Amino acid sequence: MLARGPARKVAIYLNEDAKHHLTSLHDAVMTFLMRKGVAGATAVRGMSGFGQHRVLHSRDMEVTAEHLPIVIEFVESAERVEELLPSLYDMVTDGLIEVQDTTIVKAARKDKPQAERPRMRQSGPGKLLQVYFGEADTWHGEPLYDAIVKRLRMEDIGGATVEKGILGYGAKGHTHKESFLHFSKDMPVLISVIDTPEKIDRAIEQIEAMMGDGLIVTSDVETIRLVHAPLSEATSAGTAAS
């Protein structure tokens, strides 16, 4: 569910008769957004309009009525929009995609009452992975810390934390410092990850291939994870208790 605060609004302008494979493009876009878990989307059919082809389309003009404009709008977080845009870009071969910053003032939804889910305690051996490098390091044109976090998500790592330092030096002996009058573009960055030893070992192989200068540190840990039981289990427990 969307939360109150900064977000992005996407508007997609296309013609009603635009196709995507064997279906209408606007239906294909709406289906794609729904399957990707977008909070909500709206498709609106215009009364008249014209585009880059400089032809006026109107429902009063029978010849051009089938070319009426369709506008699809949705609001999502900046991260979700960045994930969706490449696919939307490929789908909309004749049209316009607009993205603008917006603010969610209220996002409310009436939910059905749910049974209180008991908290479960999971413990066992794990491994802590810490990766040290510079903020200016990149991987294929994007910040290295962004690229590493994306790769960790692909490897099904439970979670990762990225921290930016305010002072530090590394193997080269250069001091990096951030102050009011001096803004360093290569402050130290630390990524911390805790997961099973097997997953951490696989992650190290991926990260090592992406890094230039840096440091990778691991240590064995004991993990205690507190999670709520799945809703199905909580419901079953409540039914049994009654």
C-alpha positions as CSV (number, residue, x, y, z in Angstrom):
1,M,0.0,0.0,0.0
2,L,1.2,3.5,-0.8
3,A,2.3,5.7,2.1
4,R,1.9,9.4,2.6
5,G,4.8,11.3,1.2
6,P,6.9,11.8,-2.0
7,A,5.9,9.6,-5.0
8,R,5.8,9.7,-8.8
9,K,2.9,10.0,-11.1
10,V,3.1,8.3,-14.5
11,A,0.8,9.3,-17.4
12,I,0.9,7.3,-20.7
13,Y,-0.8,8.8,-23.8
14,L,-1.7,6.5,-26.7
15,N,-4.4,5.9,-29.3
16,E,-7.3,3.6,-28.6
17,D,-6.5,1.5,-31.7
18,A,-2.9,1.0,-30.8
19,K,-2.0,-2.7,-30.6
20,H,0.4,-4.8,-28.5
21,H,0.8,-8.2,-30.1
22,L,-2.9,-9.4,-30.5
23,T,-4.6,-7.2,-27.9
24,S,-5.1,-3.5,-27.5
25,L,-2.2,-1.6,-26.1
26,H,-4.1,0.1,-23.3
27,D,-5.4,-3.3,-22.1
28,A,-1.9,-4.8,-22.2
29,V,-0.5,-1.9,-20.2
30,M,-3.3,-2.1,-17.6
31,T,-2.8,-5.9,-17.3
32,F,1.0,-5.4,-16.9
33,L,0.6,-2.9,-14.1
34,M,-1.9,-5.1,-12.3
35,R,0.4,-8.1,-12.5
36,K,3.3,-6.1,-11.2
37,G,1.4,-5.1,-8.1
38,V,0.9,-1.4,-8.8
39,A,-1.3,0.1,-6.2
40,G,-3.9,1.3,-8.8
41,A,-4.2,2.6,-12.3
42,T,-6.9,4.4,-14.3
43,A,-7.5,4.5,-18.1
44,V,-9.5,7.5,-19.5
45,R,-10.8,7.8,-23.0
46,G,-10.6,11.3,-24.4
47,M,-13.3,13.1,-26.4
48,S,-10.9,14.5,-28.9
49,G,-7.2,15.1,-29.4
50,F,-4.2,15.2,-31.7
51,G,-0.6,14.1,-31.4
52,Q,2.7,14.3,-33.3
53,H,0.9,13.2,-36.5
54,R,-1.0,16.5,-36.5
55,V,-4.4,14.8,-37.1
56,L,-7.4,15.8,-35.0
57,H,-9.4,12.8,-33.7
58,S,-12.9,13.3,-32.4
59,R,-15.8,11.1,-31.5
60,D,-18.0,13.3,-33.7
61,M,-15.8,12.5,-36.7
62,E,-16.6,8.9,-37.7
63,V,-13.5,8.5,-39.8
64,T,-11.1,9.3,-36.9
65,A,-13.3,8.1,-33.9
66,E,-11.4,4.8,-33.5
67,H,-8.2,6.8,-33.0
68,L,-9.4,8.6,-29.9
69,P,-6.7,9.2,-27.2
70,I,-6.4,7.0,-24.1
71,V,-4.6,8.2,-21.0
72,I,-3.4,5.7,-18.4
73,E,-2.3,7.2,-15.1
74,F,-0.9,5.6,-11.9
75,V,1.0,6.7,-8.8
76,E,3.8,4.7,-7.2
77,S,7.0,5.1,-5.3
78,A,10.1,6.4,-7.2
79,E,11.7,3.0,-6.9
80,R,8.8,1.1,-8.3
81,V,8.4,3.6,-11.2
82,E,12.1,3.1,-12.1
83,E,11.6,-0.7,-12.2
84,L,8.5,-0.5,-14.4
85,L,9.7,2.2,-16.9
86,P,11.9,-0.1,-19.1
87,S,9.1,-2.5,-19.8
88,L,6.6,0.4,-20.4
89,Y,9.1,2.0,-22.7
90,D,9.3,-1.2,-24.9
91,M,5.5,-1.6,-24.9
92,V,4.6,2.0,-25.9
93,T,6.1,2.2,-29.4
94,D,3.7,5.0,-30.6
95,G,2.7,7.4,-27.8
96,L,4.0,9.5,-24.9
97,I,5.1,8.6,-21.4
98,E,5.3,11.4,-18.8
99,V,6.8,11.0,-15.3
100,Q,6.5,13.8,-12.7
101,D,7.2,14.1,-9.0
102,T,4.1,14.3,-6.8
103,T,3.1,14.0,-3.1
104,I,0.6,11.6,-1.6
105,V,-1.4,13.5,0.9
106,K,-3.7,10.6,1.9
107,A,-3.6,6.9,1.1
108,A,-6.4,5.1,2.9
109,R,-8.0,1.7,2.4
110,K,-10.7,-0.1,4.3
111,D,-9.3,-3.6,5.1
112,K,-11.2,-6.5,6.5
113,P,-10.5,-7.3,10.2
114,Q,-7.7,-9.8,10.4
115,A,-6.9,-12.2,13.1
116,E,-3.9,-11.2,15.3
117,R,-0.9,-13.1,14.1
118,P,1.4,-14.6,16.7
119,R,5.0,-13.7,16.6
120,M,7.5,-16.5,15.8
121,R,11.1,-16.7,16.9
122,Q,13.6,-18.2,14.4
123,S,17.3,-18.7,15.4
124,G,20.3,-20.4,14.0
125,P,23.8,-20.0,12.5
126,G,24.3,-17.2,9.9
127,K,27.0,-15.2,8.3
128,L,27.6,-11.4,8.3
129,L,28.9,-9.9,5.1
130,Q,30.4,-6.4,5.1
131,V,31.6,-4.7,1.9
132,Y,33.7,-1.5,2.0
133,F,34.3,0.7,-1.0
134,G,34.0,4.3,-2.2
135,E,30.9,6.3,-3.1
136,A,32.3,7.2,-6.5
137,D,32.7,3.5,-7.5
138,T,30.5,2.5,-10.4
139,W,29.3,-0.6,-12.2
140,H,28.2,-0.3,-15.8
141,G,27.4,3.4,-15.4
142,E,25.5,3.2,-12.1
143,P,26.7,3.7,-8.5
144,L,28.2,0.4,-7.3
145,Y,26.2,0.4,-4.1
146,D,23.0,0.5,-6.2
147,A,24.2,-2.3,-8.5
148,I,25.2,-4.5,-5.5
149,V,21.9,-4.1,-3.8
150,K,20.0,-5.0,-7.0
151,R,22.2,-8.0,-7.4
152,L,21.6,-9.1,-3.8
153,R,17.8,-8.8,-4.4
154,M,18.2,-11.1,-7.4
155,E,20.0,-13.6,-5.2
156,D,17.1,-13.6,-2.8
157,I,19.1,-12.2,0.1
158,G,16.8,-11.3,3.0
159,G,18.0,-7.7,3.4
160,A,20.9,-5.3,3.0
161,T,21.8,-2.0,4.6
162,V,23.9,0.7,2.9
163,E,25.7,3.3,5.1
164,K,27.6,6.3,3.9
165,G,30.5,7.4,6.1
166,I,31.4,11.0,7.0
167,L,35.2,10.4,7.4
168,G,37.5,7.6,6.4
169,Y,40.6,6.5,4.5
170,G,41.4,3.2,2.7
171,A,44.3,1.3,1.2
172,K,45.5,4.2,-0.9
173,G,45.9,6.4,2.3
174,H,43.7,9.2,1.0
175,T,41.5,10.8,3.7
176,H,37.9,11.4,2.6
177,K,36.0,14.0,4.7
178,E,32.7,15.7,4.4
179,S,32.2,19.1,6.0
180,F,30.2,22.3,5.5
181,L,32.9,23.8,3.2
182,H,34.1,20.5,1.6
183,F,31.9,17.9,0.0
184,S,33.8,14.8,-1.0
185,K,32.5,12.8,-4.0
186,D,34.1,9.6,-2.8
187,M,33.0,9.1,0.8
188,P,33.3,5.6,2.2
189,V,30.3,3.3,1.8
190,L,29.5,0.2,3.8
191,I,27.0,-2.5,2.8
192,S,26.0,-5.0,5.5
193,V,24.2,-8.2,4.9
194,I,23.2,-11.1,7.2
195,D,21.9,-14.4,5.8
196,T,22.6,-18.1,5.7
197,P,26.2,-19.1,5.0
198,E,25.2,-20.6,1.6
199,K,23.6,-17.4,0.4
200,I,26.4,-15.2,1.6
201,D,29.0,-17.4,-0.2
202,R,27.0,-17.0,-3.4
203,A,26.7,-13.3,-2.9
204,I,30.5,-12.8,-2.4
205,E,31.2,-14.4,-5.8
206,Q,28.8,-11.9,-7.4
207,I,30.1,-8.8,-5.5
208,E,33.8,-9.7,-6.0
209,A,33.3,-9.7,-9.7
210,M,31.8,-6.2,-9.6
211,M,34.4,-4.5,-7.4
212,G,37.6,-2.7,-8.2
213,D,39.3,-1.4,-5.0
214,G,37.6,-2.4,-1.8
215,L,37.3,-4.8,1.1
216,I,35.0,-7.7,1.8
217,V,34.7,-9.0,5.3
218,T,32.7,-12.0,6.7
219,S,32.1,-13.4,10.2
220,D,30.1,-16.1,11.6
221,V,27.1,-15.0,13.7
222,E,24.1,-16.4,15.6
223,T,20.8,-14.9,14.3
224,I,17.5,-14.4,16.1
225,R,14.7,-13.4,13.7
226,L,11.3,-12.3,15.0
227,V,8.6,-12.6,12.4
228,H,4.8,-12.9,12.4
229,A,3.3,-16.2,11.4
230,P,1.6,-16.3,8.0
231,L,-2.0,-15.3,8.0
232,S,-3.2,-18.8,7.1
233,E,-1.4,-20.3,10.2
234,A,-2.7,-17.6,12.4
235,T,-6.3,-18.2,11.2
236,S,-5.9,-21.9,11.8
237,A,-4.6,-21.4,15.3
238,G,-7.5,-19.1,16.1
239,T,-10.0,-21.6,14.8
240,A,-8.5,-24.4,16.8
241,A,-8.4,-22.2,20.0
242,S,-12.1,-21.4,19.6
